[in-house]
């Protein structure tokens, strides 16, 4: 890690599920690679999961997968910090439907690190955080345009 812990940006994680066993056929990798190359994010951990129809789970690291499944994401492997524990992976695997694959991604938001550093140096600390699902934001905009409540827009979608 080149920067000190005091300069660490916020860290997020997601589980992205794909139908079938192929992790989205490498279509997502170029977009992640672009974010990394532009120093907007730093990938800290990445695990790939396949849940068979009978519910059994296969886990894989970047080096276990064929390059056609990942595209250029393989270049990030040397920098991974392995943040997720085995129990974390097992818990996250519960969210995946049988017959699907998923990528679990943990990343640092490099773009927010200077703000976080300034907050800490000023004596502040993060006391709450959250994320609004994209679908909810879209529903809110649609509801506003149609003069409905967001709940009505989601139900109509």
N, C-alpha and C positions, 0 to 999 in steps of 0.2 A: 504494500500500500504506500503510494508515494506521498500522499498528504497525511497530516497528523489527524488523529481522531477528532480534534477540535474543529477541523475543517470538513468533517463528514456531512454530506447532504442527507435529506430525508431518504429513508429506505422503504420501498414498497414491494409487494408481491402480487402475483396473479396466477390463476390456473386457467389456461385456455384449452378448451376441449374441441376436438375435431371428430367428425364421423369417420369411422374406419380406423385402420392401424397406422396411417402414414403421416401424422403430425402436420397436416395441411399441405403436403406435397412440396415443401420448401418455399411456398409463396410468401411466408411471413418473414423469413430470414433477411431478405434485402432491406426491409424497413427497420428491423432491429439493428442491423449493421450500420445503417445510415445514422441512427440516433447515437450509436457508440462512436462512430467516426467524427461526428459533430460535437463530441464531448457534452452531450445533453444527459446521457445516462452512462452508468458503468454497471455491467452485469456482474453481480456478486455470486449468484448460484443459478443453475439451470438443471432441471431433472425432467426426463421424459418418461411418461407412463402409458402403458397399454393395458386396458382391462378387457379380458377375453369375455365371450358371451356367457361362460359359466362363472364369471366373477373373479377368476384368478388374475393376478396382477403381475405384469412385467415392468421392471424399472430399468432405465438406461441412462448413462451419462453421454455427453457429446461424442466421446471417442468410440462408443459402442455402436453408433448409428452410421448408416451409409451417407456419404456427402449429398446424395440426391434428396435425402429427406430433410436436410438442414440448410443447404446452400452455404453461404459464407459465415454462418454463425459459428462454425467450428474454430474460427480464429480466436474467439473469446475464451476458449478452454483454459489456456495457460493462466489467465488472470482470475479465475473463479476462486471465491473464498470459502465455498462449501458452508453456507449459513444454515441450511436446513438440516435438521436431524432426521434420522430414520423414522422416528415417530411422527414428525411433521409430515413427511412424505406419505406415510400410511394414512394419517388423518385426512390429508388433502385428496388422496386417492378415492375416498368415500364419495366425493362429489362427482366422480366420472361415471357415466353410464356404461353398462356392458357393451362391448363391441366398438368402443371409442378409444381414441388416444388423446393425450393431453401433454402440454408443456407447462411446467411450473417454472416461473421466472421470478428471481429476486434481483432488484436493481437499486442502485443509488441514484438519486436525482441530482446530478452534478450541477445543473442549472440553478438549483436552489441552495447549494452549499454556501455561497457568500452571504445570503440572507440569514441562514441558520447560524453561521458564525457570528454575524453582527448581533443577532438576538442573544446568543450565549454570552458574548463579551459585554453586552449591556445588562447582564444579570437575568435575562428572561429565560423561560423554558417552555417547551411545548406541553400544554396541559390537556389538549383535546385535538383530535384529528378525525377526518372521515372522508368518505368518497361517495359521491352521488352517482349511481349507475347511469351510463350513457342513455339507456332506454328511458329512464325517468326524466332526464333533461329534454330529450326529444319529445316526450309526451307533454311536458310542461309548455314547450314552444308551440306544439300543435294545439294544445288546449287554449292557449292564449290567442292563437290565430282564429280558432273556432269559437271563442268565448265559452269554453267549458272548463271544468275543474280538471287537473291532471289525472285524477282517478278515472273520470269519465273517458278521457282520451286513451288511457291505458286499456280500459275495458273495451273500447271500440276498435283497438288495434288488432 
